[in-house]
Amino acid sequence: MLKFLKGVVAGSGSGGLKELPYNIGEPYSSAWGSWIHYRGTSKDDGSSVSIFSLSGSNAQDGHLMAARNGVKRLRTVRHPNVLSFLHSAEVEVVEGSIVRPTIYIVTEPVMPLSEKIKELGLEGTQRDEYYAWGLHQIAKAVSFLNNDCKLVHGNVCVESVVVTPTLDWKLHAFDVLSEFDGHNEAATGPMLQFEWLVGAQYKPIELLKNDWATIRKSPPWAVDSWGMGCLIFELFSATKLARTEELRNVGCVPKTLLPDYQRLLSSTPTRRLNTAKLIENSDYFHNKLVETIQFMEVLNLKDSVEKDSFFRKLPNLAEQLPRQTVLKKLLPMLASSLEFGSAAAPALNSLLKLGSWLSTDEFNSKVLPTIVKLFASNDRAIRVGLLQHIDQYGASLSAQIVDEQVYVHVATGFSDTSAFLRELTLKAMLILIPKLSQRTITGSLLKYLSKLQVDEEPAIRTNTTILLGNIASYLNEGTRRRVLINAFTVRALRDGFAPARAAGLMALSATSLYYDPTEIATRILPNVVVLTIDPDSDVRSKAFEAIDLFLQSMKQHHEKGGAATDSGALTNVGSASLLGWAMSSLTLKGKGSEQVLASSSNSVVASVHQVTTSSNNSALYVSDTPATHLSSAVDHIDHPPPSPTSTDGWGEIDENGEQEEESDKDGWDDIEVMEEKKPPAALATIHAAQQRPIVQTKISGANSLPSRHQNRASKDVTRVSDDEDPWAAIAAPQPTTKVKSLSVTSTSSHDDNDPWAAIAAPPPSTTVKPLSATTTARIRSSSENSNRPNSANIHPSGSGRGRGSKTAPMKLGAQRLSRNSEL
């Protein structure tokens, strides 16, 4: 006999095996035959296992021989519904003065079926569904042994079935297992060598009579089909079979299973139902639980349409299934399919829904590792699902995992081409920011936020400002001084989108406790006061509220006798609530362009010390108009988002913590003082007028501008109303003088018959070809005749009215020469 491990130990059989790589724990109350079923753990990694032990009186004990057969069969037979073998050992255990040979089998962790049923406590439909799934698995195992391997188990019953932690049923107890030799005509002895281990109540009539000839003529499944009938009876009657006659009590068997149950227990071996046919034809196995698990098992063979339809129905379907089966069977299968890419993106919603039924510790061990791995997925739909539901699992993520594994993948969403994904990434930062290190915040996150503050989507710019206001408490002091004021005043308050400006005002108020009096007086209030004349009423109201808040803070500073150079931050005197998110930019579809800002007055100042994902006191909403139309609709507002000026986009600070900005002027330095009232130049567009100050153009003289240009300029000026022109209040009034019309004075040097001579075009500069001799003589003769008296009645030769002759037409050049000669 081959001994895998031999040792001499003192104490009982569960007392320690020095060289066995497993620790033996407490035994279960039941097991098959003479075996004892123990709980156990691995010495290497502490994983759970099951340990079966059987002791004999001597090495030739029949039970030991059958146990060795069981070890050999269990090691060689592999099937998903057969107990998985891990390790075996045969040792000698000393009990007092007696040495007992003992066999140990180590398997995957399992529990006796009878004890698991009591633990689950299922009733009604859920009990029948779970039993149907378990019987389906055992029938598959028996069919595999009988039809594929030509083996006979010989003792299928409740005690030969164990249950895994995932509630799968496994077949074991292979001590009696033997080959079916029905085709061997020479065989005469017992086919089942260890059939004496089987109780008489579980034996069919032919086996009870040891009629081996009949058994060999019967199909291979005849004996085990009888055992399946015994298992069904014990399962539904919840009692152990004591006599064969009890099998006639069919009151406990479900009606849909009763015909198959009777065929399994047929008195004629050849008429017994094959377990393979039982699986295929029985209506009892067609229920929601069995069909759901079977779909998950062949998920790789399904197309995308079937997967999407299945996973969208799964959350509602899971509520109707046995809760323990869903959590211990379906949930691990779902996590595995997502992790290895066979499941579709909608499966993530099902995973989180089912995971919400677990305790915190179970969620962290069963669901969270899968979620962390999914962040590395390139599937955009899965990334969207993770970000949309980050509030459900974000608190369970450790700081180390977030900083080292999760954030690296989440940050790719800041640069994604999808505006929806960029916005979801932005909102997810509110959950992840408490777990990020300062190095990650200052070195990476703020750079992304700087870019998002000039994003093309107005809602993203608005939410970026809101996020900065909410995470201010997680920034160190130096970063806050460098980032907050620049982000809120230089960008947010000058944004062309009204809700973005409102968000900037709210963020300034929410972070007021981080600003010293000098910053408030020189950098914040000058920028806030401008918004008191903002075209949007909500922005104006929030501007007044912010001014009141900061003035109250400055007044308290004054009452304390503080100097203007004090650098200490002021006390926050406002109410506290977290800034709410703006509406998603992708919901801005097909609605009007009306902009709505719904927020209560007590939400002007927000507290960044409390972390929550929503606020009922303050919620900022943006327009329902598409983002592209929103941007163009507000171009007339003088608040364009500036471009980044430093590594993080908010510029640098000097030694005193103040930033030199050209845009920090008081608005009066660029207005020129005009000595005389002159009409302004024509405005190209309203937007251009707001981007630069209006400079009056000096006109050298009244007569230098034609009247038609004056009329056009005056029309352009009158077209811009006071409401549209933010500079109208300080613009010079239009001149009241009238421009005299142009008068043309004639001179003696011009012909009286040509009134246009004064403004006539200059003579052409083209070169005239030299005249021929004949033409020159003709012109000279004509000139001489014109100087004679009565020259008008005398015609030169060659030009008279002779027969058949005509007067030659004058050329343009000749006419001009003739006129000039007269002049």
SVG drawing of the C-alpha trace seen along z (x, -y; Angstrom):
<svg xmlns="http://www.w3.org/2000/svg" viewBox="-50 -137 58 153">
<polyline fill="none" stroke="black" stroke-width="0.4" points="0.0,0.0 1.3,-3.4 1.3,-5.8 1.3,-9.5 2.1,-10.6 3.0,-8.6 3.4,-9.9 2.9,-9.0 0.8,-11.4 -0.8,-11.2 -4.4,-11.8 -7.6,-11.3 -8.0,-11.1 -8.5,-14.9 -5.4,-15.5 -2.7,-16.9 -1.0,-15.6 2.4,-17.2 3.2,-17.0 -0.3,-17.4 -0.5,-20.9 -4.0,-21.5 -5.5,-22.3 -8.3,-20.1 -11.3,-21.9 -14.6,-21.0 -16.6,-18.1 -20.1,-18.3 -22.9,-16.3 -23.5,-14.0 -21.5,-12.3 -21.8,-9.4 -21.1,-5.9 -18.2,-5.7 -16.6,-8.9 -16.2,-11.9 -16.5,-15.3 -14.4,-18.1 -14.0,-21.8 -10.4,-22.7 -8.1,-25.4 -4.9,-25.5 -1.7,-26.2 -0.3,-28.1 -3.0,-30.8 -5.7,-30.0 -8.3,-29.2 -11.1,-26.9 -11.3,-23.2 -13.2,-20.1 -11.4,-17.1 -12.9,-13.6 -11.4,-10.9 -12.0,-7.2 -10.2,-4.9 -10.0,-1.1 -9.2,1.6 -6.3,2.8 -4.8,2.3 -7.0,5.0 -10.3,3.6 -13.0,3.6 -14.0,0.0 -10.4,-1.1 -10.3,0.9 -13.5,-0.8 -12.1,-4.2 -9.1,-3.6 -11.3,-2.9 -13.2,-6.1 -10.0,-8.1 -8.8,-6.7 -12.2,-7.3 -12.5,-10.8 -9.0,-11.7 -9.7,-10.5 -13.3,-11.6 -13.6,-15.3 -16.9,-17.0 -18.4,-20.4 -21.0,-18.6 -18.5,-16.1 -16.7,-17.0 -13.3,-18.5 -10.3,-16.5 -7.3,-18.4 -5.2,-16.1 -5.2,-12.7 -3.1,-11.0 -3.0,-7.7 -1.4,-7.7 -1.4,-5.6 -3.0,-7.3 -2.2,-6.0 -5.2,-5.9 -3.9,-4.8 -2.3,-1.4 -4.1,-0.9 -2.7,-2.0 -5.4,-2.8 -4.7,-3.3 -6.6,-6.5 -7.3,-7.9 -7.7,-11.6 -9.2,-13.2 -9.0,-17.0 -11.5,-18.6 -13.0,-22.0 -15.0,-23.4 -18.4,-21.9 -21.3,-21.2 -23.6,-18.3 -26.8,-18.8 -29.1,-18.1 -27.4,-20.8 -27.4,-23.3 -31.1,-22.9 -31.8,-23.6 -29.6,-26.6 -31.3,-28.1 -34.8,-27.6 -36.4,-28.0 -40.2,-27.6 -42.8,-27.5 -41.8,-28.5 -38.3,-29.5 -37.6,-26.1 -38.9,-24.3 -36.8,-26.4 -33.7,-25.8 -34.4,-22.0 -34.9,-22.0 -31.5,-23.5 -29.8,-21.1 -31.5,-18.0 -30.6,-19.3 -26.9,-19.4 -27.0,-15.9 -28.8,-14.4 -26.1,-15.8 -23.4,-14.2 -25.2,-10.8 -25.8,-11.0 -22.1,-11.8 -21.1,-8.7 -23.7,-6.3 -23.8,-7.5 -20.3,-8.9 -18.1,-7.0 -20.1,-3.7 -19.7,-3.8 -22.3,-2.9 -22.3,-5.1 -24.4,-2.6 -25.6,-4.8 -27.2,-8.1 -29.0,-9.6 -29.0,-12.8 -25.9,-11.8 -23.9,-11.4 -24.6,-15.1 -22.7,-18.1 -23.1,-21.8 -20.4,-24.4 -20.3,-27.9 -21.9,-29.0 -24.8,-26.7 -23.9,-24.2 -24.7,-20.6 -21.8,-18.1 -21.9,-14.3 -19.3,-12.4 -19.1,-9.1 -17.4,-7.1 -16.5,-4.1 -19.0,-1.8 -18.3,-3.2 -17.5,-0.5 -17.4,0.0 -20.5,1.3 -19.6,4.6 -22.9,5.5 -21.2,6.2 -18.9,8.7 -20.7,12.1 -18.0,13.9 -18.5,11.8 -20.3,13.8 -19.3,12.3 -20.6,9.2 -20.3,6.0 -20.3,3.8 -17.5,5.0 -18.5,2.9 -22.3,3.0 -22.5,4.2 -21.8,0.6 -25.2,-0.5 -28.2,-0.4 -31.0,2.0 -33.5,-0.7 -31.6,-2.4 -31.1,0.8 -33.4,1.6 -35.0,5.1 -32.5,6.7 -29.6,5.4 -31.2,6.4 -31.5,10.0 -27.9,9.8 -29.3,10.7 -26.2,9.7 -27.4,11.2 -30.4,9.0 -28.3,6.0 -25.9,6.7 -28.8,6.9 -30.2,3.7 -29.1,0.3 -26.1,-1.4 -28.4,-3.9 -30.8,-1.4 -29.3,-1.3 -28.5,-5.0 -32.0,-6.0 -33.4,-4.2 -31.0,-6.2 -32.3,-9.4 -35.8,-8.5 -34.6,-7.9 -32.9,-11.3 -36.1,-13.1 -38.1,-11.4 -35.7,-12.3 -35.4,-15.8 -39.1,-16.7 -40.1,-14.6 -37.3,-16.1 -36.7,-12.7 -34.2,-10.0 -35.5,-6.9 -35.9,-4.1 -37.7,-1.4 -38.2,-0.9 -42.0,-0.9 -41.9,-4.6 -41.1,-5.5 -44.8,-4.9 -45.8,-8.0 -45.9,-10.5 -47.8,-13.2 -44.7,-15.3 -43.5,-15.1 -44.4,-18.1 -47.0,-17.2 -44.8,-18.4 -42.1,-16.0 -44.4,-13.0 -44.5,-11.3 -40.7,-11.3 -40.4,-10.2 -42.5,-7.2 -40.6,-6.2 -37.3,-6.5 -38.6,-4.0 -40.0,-1.5 -39.9,2.1 -38.6,3.1 -34.9,2.0 -35.2,1.6 -38.1,-0.8 -36.4,-3.2 -36.0,-6.7 -32.5,-7.7 -31.3,-10.7 -30.3,-12.4 -33.9,-12.3 -35.0,-13.5 -33.0,-16.7 -34.3,-17.2 -38.0,-16.4 -39.1,-17.2 -41.1,-20.4 -40.0,-20.7 -36.6,-22.0 -38.0,-24.8 -38.2,-27.7 -36.6,-31.2 -33.7,-30.2 -32.6,-27.3 -33.0,-29.2 -31.1,-32.2 -28.1,-30.2 -28.0,-28.2 -27.9,-31.5 -25.0,-32.7 -23.1,-29.4 -23.2,-29.8 -22.9,-33.6 -20.0,-33.5 -22.2,-31.8 -24.9,-34.5 -24.9,-37.5 -24.9,-41.1 -28.7,-41.6 -29.5,-38.6 -26.9,-39.8 -28.4,-43.3 -31.9,-42.0 -30.9,-39.6 -29.0,-42.0 -31.6,-44.7 -34.2,-42.3 -31.9,-40.7 -32.2,-43.3 -36.0,-42.9 -35.8,-39.1 -33.3,-38.7 -35.8,-40.0 -38.1,-37.0 -35.3,-34.4 -34.1,-32.9 -31.9,-35.7 -29.1,-33.4 -28.9,-31.7 -28.7,-35.1 -25.9,-36.4 -23.9,-33.2 -24.4,-31.9 -25.5,-34.5 -23.4,-37.4 -20.0,-35.6 -20.9,-34.5 -21.8,-38.0 -18.6,-39.4 -16.5,-36.9 -18.3,-37.5 -17.6,-41.3 -14.0,-40.8 -13.2,-38.6 -15.2,-40.7 -18.0,-38.3 -20.8,-40.4 -22.2,-43.6 -22.1,-47.0 -25.7,-46.7 -24.4,-43.9 -22.6,-46.5 -26.0,-47.8 -27.0,-44.3 -23.7,-43.8 -24.2,-46.9 -27.8,-46.1 -27.1,-42.6 -24.0,-43.9 -26.2,-46.3 -27.8,-43.3 -24.5,-42.2 -23.0,-43.4 -20.1,-45.8 -17.4,-43.2 -18.9,-40.8 -19.2,-43.7 -15.5,-44.6 -14.4,-41.0 -16.8,-39.9 -17.7,-43.0 -15.1,-45.7 -12.1,-43.8 -14.0,-43.4 -15.0,-47.1 -11.3,-48.1 -10.3,-45.9 -13.2,-47.3 -11.7,-50.9 -9.0,-49.7 -11.6,-48.7 -11.5,-50.5 -15.3,-50.0 -16.7,-53.5 -20.1,-52.1 -18.6,-50.4 -16.6,-53.5 -19.8,-55.5 -21.6,-53.0 -18.8,-53.1 -18.8,-56.9 -22.6,-57.1 -22.8,-54.8 -19.5,-55.8 -21.5,-57.1 -22.6,-53.5 -19.1,-52.1 -16.8,-55.1 -16.8,-55.1 -15.6,-51.5 -12.5,-52.2 -9.3,-52.6 -7.1,-55.7 -4.2,-53.6 -6.3,-51.9 -7.9,-55.2 -4.6,-57.0 -2.6,-54.2 -5.0,-52.3 -8.4,-54.0 -7.5,-57.6 -5.0,-56.8 -7.8,-55.4 -10.5,-57.8 -8.4,-60.8 -8.4,-59.7 -12.1,-60.8 -11.0,-64.5 -9.6,-64.5 -12.3,-62.3 -14.0,-63.5 -17.4,-62.8 -18.7,-65.7 -21.0,-63.4 -18.0,-61.3 -16.0,-64.5 -18.8,-65.7 -19.2,-62.4 -15.5,-62.3 -15.7,-65.8 -18.5,-64.9 -16.8,-61.7 -13.9,-63.7 -16.1,-64.9 -16.3,-61.3 -12.6,-60.5 -11.0,-63.7 -10.8,-62.8 -8.8,-59.7 -6.2,-61.5 -2.8,-62.6 -1.7,-66.2 0.8,-65.2 -1.9,-63.9 -4.2,-66.8 -1.7,-69.5 0.3,-67.7 -2.5,-66.2 -6.1,-67.0 -5.8,-70.8 -4.3,-70.8 -7.3,-68.9 -9.7,-71.2 -8.0,-74.2 -8.6,-72.9 -12.2,-72.1 -12.8,-75.7 -12.4,-76.7 -14.2,-73.7 -16.5,-74.3 -19.5,-73.0 -21.0,-75.7 -22.3,-73.1 -18.9,-71.6 -17.4,-75.0 -20.1,-75.6 -19.6,-72.3 -15.9,-72.8 -16.3,-76.0 -18.7,-74.2 -16.3,-71.4 -13.4,-73.8 -15.7,-75.4 -16.5,-72.0 -12.9,-70.6 -11.3,-73.8 -10.9,-72.2 -8.7,-69.4 -6.2,-71.9 -3.2,-73.1 -3.0,-76.7 -0.5,-77.6 -2.5,-76.0 -5.7,-77.7 -4.1,-81.1 -2.8,-80.5 -5.8,-78.8 -9.2,-79.8 -9.3,-83.6 -7.9,-83.2 -10.3,-80.4 -13.3,-82.3 -12.7,-85.9 -10.5,-85.7 -12.5,-82.9 -15.8,-82.1 -17.0,-85.7 -16.1,-86.5 -17.6,-83.5 -20.1,-84.1 -22.6,-81.7 -24.8,-83.2 -25.0,-80.1 -21.2,-79.9 -20.9,-83.4 -23.5,-82.6 -21.5,-79.5 -18.4,-81.7 -20.2,-84.0 -21.5,-81.1 -18.0,-79.5 -16.4,-82.7 -19.0,-82.9 -18.6,-79.3 -14.8,-79.7 -14.8,-83.1 -13.1,-81.8 -9.9,-81.2 -9.4,-84.9 -7.6,-87.6 -8.8,-91.2 -6.3,-92.4 -7.5,-89.8 -11.1,-90.6 -10.6,-94.3 -8.2,-94.3 -9.1,-91.2 -12.5,-89.9 -14.8,-92.9 -13.8,-94.8 -14.6,-91.8 -17.9,-91.1 -19.2,-94.7 -19.1,-94.6 -21.7,-91.9 -24.3,-94.0 -25.1,-95.3 -25.0,-91.9 -27.8,-91.3 -28.9,-88.2 -31.1,-88.9 -29.9,-85.8 -26.3,-86.8 -27.1,-90.3 -28.9,-89.0 -26.0,-86.6 -23.6,-89.4 -25.4,-91.6 -25.5,-88.7 -21.8,-88.1 -21.0,-91.8 -23.1,-91.8 -21.2,-88.8 -17.7,-90.1 -18.6,-93.6 -19.8,-92.1 -16.6,-90.2 -14.6,-93.4 -16.7,-95.2 -15.9,-92.6 -12.3,-92.9 -12.5,-96.7 -14.3,-96.4 -11.5,-94.1 -9.0,-96.9 -7.3,-94.9 -4.9,-96.6 -5.1,-96.4 -2.0,-94.4 -3.2,-91.6 -2.9,-88.2 -5.2,-86.2 -8.3,-84.7 -11.7,-86.0 -14.4,-84.1 -17.1,-82.7 -20.3,-84.4 -22.7,-82.8 -24.9,-79.8 -23.5,-76.4 -24.5,-74.0 -22.7,-72.1 -22.8,-73.5 -25.1,-71.5 -24.2,-70.3 -25.4,-71.9 -27.7,-70.0 -25.9,-67.6 -24.9,-69.2 -26.3,-66.3 -29.8,-66.9 -29.9,-70.2 -31.8,-68.9 -34.8,-70.4 -36.0,-72.8 -36.2,-76.6 -33.3,-78.8 -34.7,-80.2 -32.0,-80.1 -33.2,-79.1 -31.2,-79.4 -33.0,-77.8 -31.2,-78.3 -32.2,-79.5 -30.7,-82.5 -29.2,-80.6 -27.1,-78.6 -24.8,-81.4 -22.2,-80.3 -21.4,-76.6 -19.4,-74.6 -16.7,-72.4 -16.2,-70.6 -19.1,-68.3 -19.0,-65.8 -22.3,-64.9 -23.3,-64.4 -26.4,-66.5 -27.9,-69.6 -31.5,-70.6 -30.6,-74.1 -28.6,-75.0 -29.0,-73.5 -27.7,-75.2 -29.4,-74.5 -28.4,-75.5 -30.5,-76.1 -32.2,-73.2 -30.8,-74.6 -28.1,-72.6 -24.6,-73.7 -23.7,-75.0 -26.7,-77.4 -26.0,-78.5 -22.5,-79.6 -23.6,-81.7 -26.6,-83.1 -24.5,-84.8 -21.7,-86.1 -22.7,-89.7 -21.7,-89.3 -18.3,-90.7 -17.0,-87.6 -14.9,-85.4 -13.0,-82.5 -9.3,-83.4 -6.6,-81.0 -4.3,-79.3 -1.3,-81.2 0.7,-78.7 1.2,-75.0 -2.1,-74.6 -3.9,-77.4 -4.4,-79.8 -1.1,-81.7 1.6,-82.3 1.6,-84.5 4.2,-86.9 5.8,-86.9 2.9,-88.6 0.5,-86.1 -1.1,-88.6 -1.2,-88.1 -0.6,-90.8 -3.4,-90.7 -4.0,-93.3 -7.7,-92.5 -7.8,-93.7 -8.2,-97.4 -11.0,-99.3 -12.6,-99.8 -11.8,-103.5 -8.1,-103.6 -8.8,-102.9 -11.4,-105.7 -10.0,-108.6 -11.0,-112.2 -12.3,-113.9 -11.7,-117.6 -14.6,-118.1 -17.8,-116.3 -17.4,-114.2 -19.5,-111.4 -18.2,-107.8 -16.9,-105.4 -19.2,-102.7 -19.3,-99.7 -18.4,-96.5 -20.4,-94.2 -21.7,-94.3 -19.4,-91.6 -16.3,-93.5 -17.5,-96.6 -17.6,-94.7 -14.2,-93.1 -12.3,-96.4 -13.1,-100.0 -14.8,-102.4 -12.3,-104.9 -13.7,-108.0 -12.1,-108.6 -11.0,-112.2 -12.1,-113.7 -9.8,-116.3 -12.5,-118.4 -16.2,-118.4 -15.7,-118.4 -13.4,-115.4 -16.2,-112.9 -18.9,-112.7 -22.4,-113.1 -23.3,-109.5 -20.7,-108.1 -22.0,-110.3 -25.5,-109.1 -24.3,-105.5 -22.3,-106.0 -25.1,-107.7 -27.5,-104.9 -25.1,-102.3 -24.8,-104.3 -28.5,-104.6 -28.9,-100.9 -27.1,-100.1 -29.5,-100.7 -28.5,-101.5 -29.4,-98.0 -27.2,-96.3 -24.2,-98.5 -22.6,-98.1 -20.5,-101.2 -23.5,-103.5 -23.6,-105.0 -20.1,-106.6 -20.1,-107.2 -20.0,-110.8 -23.3,-112.2 -23.8,-112.5 -22.8,-115.9 -25.6,-118.4 -23.7,-120.3 -24.7,-119.7 -22.3,-119.2 -22.6,-121.7 -23.2,-120.4 -20.4,-120.5 -20.3,-123.6 -18.3,-123.7 -16.9,-127.1 -16.2,-127.6 -12.9,-129.2 -12.0,-131.1 -9.6,-128.4 -12.4,-125.9 -15.0,-125.9 -18.3,-127.4 -20.1,-124.7 -18.4,-121.9 -19.6,-122.1 -17.8,-118.7 -14.4,-119.9 -13.4,-120.6 -13.9,-117.0 -13.2,-115.5 -11.0,-112.4 -7.4,-113.0 -6.7,-112.4 -5.8,-108.8 -2.2,-107.9 -2.2,-105.6 0.4,-106.2 -0.9,-107.4 0.7,-106.0 2.4,-108.7 0.2,-110.1 1.0,-109.4 2.1,-112.1 -1.3,-112.2 -3.2,-112.6 -0.9,-115.3 -1.3,-117.4 -5.1,-117.0 -5.2,-118.3 -2.9,-121.2 -5.1,-122.2 -8.3,-122.1 -6.7,-124.3 -5.7,-127.0 -9.2,-127.1 -10.8,-127.5 -8.8,-130.8 -10.1,-132.4 -13.3,-134.7 -16.5,-132.8 -14.7,-129.7 -17.8,-128.0 -19.1,-128.1 -15.9,-127.0 -15.1,-123.3 -11.6,-122.1 -10.7,-120.0 -11.3,-116.4 -13.9,-117.0 -16.7,-118.7 -20.0,-117.4 -19.0,-116.0 -20.9,-113.3 -20.5,-110.0 -18.4,-111.4 -19.0,-111.5 -17.5,-113.4 -14.9,-111.2 -15.8,-110.8 -13.5,-112.5 -11.5,-110.3 -11.4,-110.9 -7.8,-112.0 -8.4,-114.5 -11.4,-116.0 -9.4,-116.5 -6.6,-118.1 -9.1,-120.4 -10.6,-121.5 -7.3,-122.1 -6.1,-124.2 -9.1,-126.5 -8.3,-126.7"/>
</svg>
